[in-house]
Amino acid sequence: MAARFDVPKRQDVVIRALSYIPDDVPIVCNFLGDGPLVQECKSLAQSLHVGSKVKFYGVVDNVQKYYSQSDAAILISDYEALPISLVEALAQSLPIVASNVGGINELIDRNGFLVKNDPQEISEKLLLLYKSNQIDEIKNNSYEMYQRHYTESEMLEETQDCYLRCLA
């Protein structure tokens, strides 16, 4: 999860979700970012005894480096527009588990799950991805979405088309 530790991001909900993951399932969440709620989240991880399931990296220079070493991306938030962190995840062919808020639903199409900010539901979706025998297809779906809508050339073309329609 690449996000600042502040409102509206909900790293606390992800940490609570990890407490529902059985100890024998090797799911670890890498938190990238910093902010006023980071210490609170670290304390929560310790109090829920999920310290071995989380890593706090702070601010990083290259999110793609961490995404390339990950099996999925997660973003749990109370509200969003269209988060760049998830577009970056698509570019790395990552399945996504994200809150069903704002424009996030535009990024999910057979490449992950939209969830409520409910720890148990999030843990269930993480386990589904972990156990999936269709993970390669899910990853391909993420990358295809990126190629179809979010490359630089696609974004420029869509922006130019929008301007031309407005000027017509």
C-alpha positions as CSV (number, residue, x, y, z in Angstrom):
1,M,0.0,0.0,0.0
2,A,1.6,3.2,-1.2
3,A,-0.1,6.1,0.6
4,R,0.5,8.8,3.2
5,F,-0.5,7.8,6.7
6,D,-3.2,10.4,7.1
7,V,-6.9,10.9,6.5
8,P,-8.5,9.5,4.3
9,K,-6.2,6.6,3.9
10,R,-7.0,3.6,6.1
11,Q,-3.9,1.6,6.8
12,D,-5.4,0.8,10.1
13,V,-8.2,-1.2,8.4
14,V,-5.6,-3.2,6.4
15,I,-3.7,-4.0,9.6
16,R,-7.0,-5.2,11.2
17,A,-7.6,-7.3,8.1
18,L,-4.2,-9.0,8.5
19,S,-5.3,-10.2,11.9
20,Y,-7.9,-12.4,10.1
21,I,-5.2,-14.0,7.9
22,P,-4.1,-17.4,9.4
23,D,-0.5,-17.5,10.7
24,D,0.5,-20.2,8.2
25,V,-0.4,-18.0,5.2
26,P,2.7,-15.9,4.3
27,I,0.9,-12.7,3.4
28,V,2.9,-9.5,4.3
29,C,1.8,-6.0,3.6
30,N,4.5,-3.4,2.7
31,F,3.4,0.1,3.7
32,L,5.1,2.8,1.7
33,G,4.7,6.4,3.0
34,D,4.8,8.5,6.1
35,G,2.5,10.8,7.9
36,P,0.9,11.7,11.2
37,L,-0.8,8.3,11.7
38,V,2.2,6.1,11.1
39,Q,3.1,5.6,14.8
40,E,-0.6,4.8,15.6
41,C,-0.5,2.1,12.8
42,K,2.7,0.6,14.1
43,S,1.3,0.4,17.6
44,L,-1.9,-1.2,16.2
45,A,0.1,-3.8,14.4
46,Q,1.9,-4.7,17.6
47,S,-1.2,-4.8,19.7
48,L,-2.9,-7.1,17.2
49,H,0.2,-9.3,17.0
50,V,0.6,-8.9,13.2
51,G,4.0,-7.2,13.4
52,S,5.5,-10.1,11.3
53,K,2.8,-9.4,8.6
54,V,3.6,-5.7,8.1
55,K,6.7,-3.8,7.0
56,F,6.8,0.0,7.2
57,Y,9.2,1.5,4.6
58,G,8.5,5.2,5.0
59,V,8.9,7.5,2.1
60,V,10.5,5.8,-0.9
61,D,11.9,7.1,-4.1
62,N,10.7,4.4,-6.4
63,V,7.3,2.8,-5.8
64,Q,7.7,0.6,-8.9
65,K,10.7,-1.1,-7.3
66,Y,8.5,-2.3,-4.4
67,Y,5.6,-3.1,-6.7
68,S,7.8,-5.3,-8.8
69,Q,8.6,-7.3,-5.7
70,S,4.9,-7.6,-4.7
71,D,2.1,-10.0,-5.6
72,A,-0.7,-7.5,-5.3
73,A,-1.5,-3.9,-4.5
74,I,-4.0,-2.7,-1.9
75,L,-5.4,0.7,-1.3
76,I,-8.0,1.2,1.5
77,S,-9.4,4.7,1.8
78,D,-12.5,6.6,2.8
79,Y,-12.5,8.5,-0.4
80,E,-10.5,8.8,-3.6
81,A,-10.6,10.3,-7.1
82,L,-8.4,8.1,-9.4
83,P,-5.3,7.1,-7.4
84,I,-2.0,7.2,-9.2
85,S,-0.7,4.5,-6.9
86,L,-3.1,2.0,-8.4
87,V,-2.4,3.1,-12.0
88,E,1.3,2.4,-11.1
89,A,0.2,-1.0,-9.8
90,L,-1.6,-1.7,-13.1
91,A,1.6,-0.9,-15.0
92,Q,3.4,-3.6,-12.9
93,S,0.7,-6.2,-13.7
94,L,-0.5,-6.3,-10.1
95,P,-3.9,-7.5,-8.9
96,I,-5.6,-4.9,-6.8
97,V,-7.7,-4.9,-3.7
98,A,-9.2,-1.5,-3.1
99,S,-12.0,0.4,-1.5
100,N,-15.1,0.8,-3.6
101,V,-15.0,4.6,-3.5
102,G,-14.6,7.4,-6.0
103,G,-13.0,6.5,-9.3
104,I,-11.3,3.4,-8.1
105,N,-14.0,1.3,-9.8
106,E,-12.7,2.5,-13.1
107,L,-9.4,0.6,-12.4
108,I,-11.0,-2.8,-11.5
109,D,-12.2,-5.1,-14.3
110,R,-11.3,-8.8,-13.7
111,N,-8.1,-7.7,-12.1
112,G,-8.9,-7.6,-8.5
113,F,-11.6,-6.7,-6.0
114,L,-13.5,-3.7,-4.8
115,V,-14.2,-3.9,-1.1
116,K,-16.0,-2.1,1.7
117,N,-13.6,-0.8,4.4
118,D,-14.3,-4.0,6.4
119,P,-11.3,-5.9,7.7
120,Q,-12.9,-9.3,7.4
121,E,-14.0,-8.7,3.8
122,I,-10.5,-7.4,2.9
123,S,-8.9,-10.5,4.4
124,E,-11.2,-12.8,2.4
125,K,-10.3,-11.1,-0.8
126,L,-6.6,-11.2,0.0
127,L,-6.9,-14.9,0.7
128,L,-8.8,-15.4,-2.6
129,L,-6.0,-13.8,-4.5
130,Y,-3.4,-15.8,-2.6
131,K,-5.2,-19.1,-3.4
132,S,-6.2,-18.3,-6.9
133,N,-5.2,-20.6,-9.7
134,Q,-6.0,-17.7,-12.2
135,I,-3.5,-15.3,-10.8
136,D,-1.6,-15.0,-14.2
137,E,-4.9,-14.1,-15.9
138,I,-5.6,-11.5,-13.2
139,K,-2.2,-10.0,-13.6
140,N,-2.6,-9.9,-17.4
141,N,-5.9,-8.1,-17.0
142,S,-4.2,-5.4,-14.9
143,Y,-1.5,-4.8,-17.5
144,E,-4.0,-4.8,-20.3
145,M,-6.1,-2.2,-18.6
146,Y,-3.0,-0.1,-18.1
147,Q,-2.0,-0.5,-21.8
148,R,-5.6,0.3,-23.0
149,H,-6.2,3.4,-20.8
150,Y,-3.2,4.7,-18.9
151,T,0.0,4.8,-21.0
152,E,1.3,8.3,-21.7
153,S,0.3,8.1,-25.4
154,E,-3.3,6.9,-24.5
155,M,-3.7,9.7,-21.9
156,L,-2.4,12.3,-24.4
157,E,-4.7,11.1,-27.1
158,E,-7.7,11.0,-24.8
159,T,-6.9,14.5,-23.5
160,Q,-6.5,15.9,-27.0
161,D,-9.8,14.3,-28.1
162,C,-11.5,15.9,-25.1
163,Y,-10.1,19.3,-26.0
164,L,-11.2,18.9,-29.7
165,R,-14.7,18.0,-28.6
166,C,-14.9,21.0,-26.4
167,L,-13.7,23.3,-29.1
168,A,-16.0,22.0,-31.8
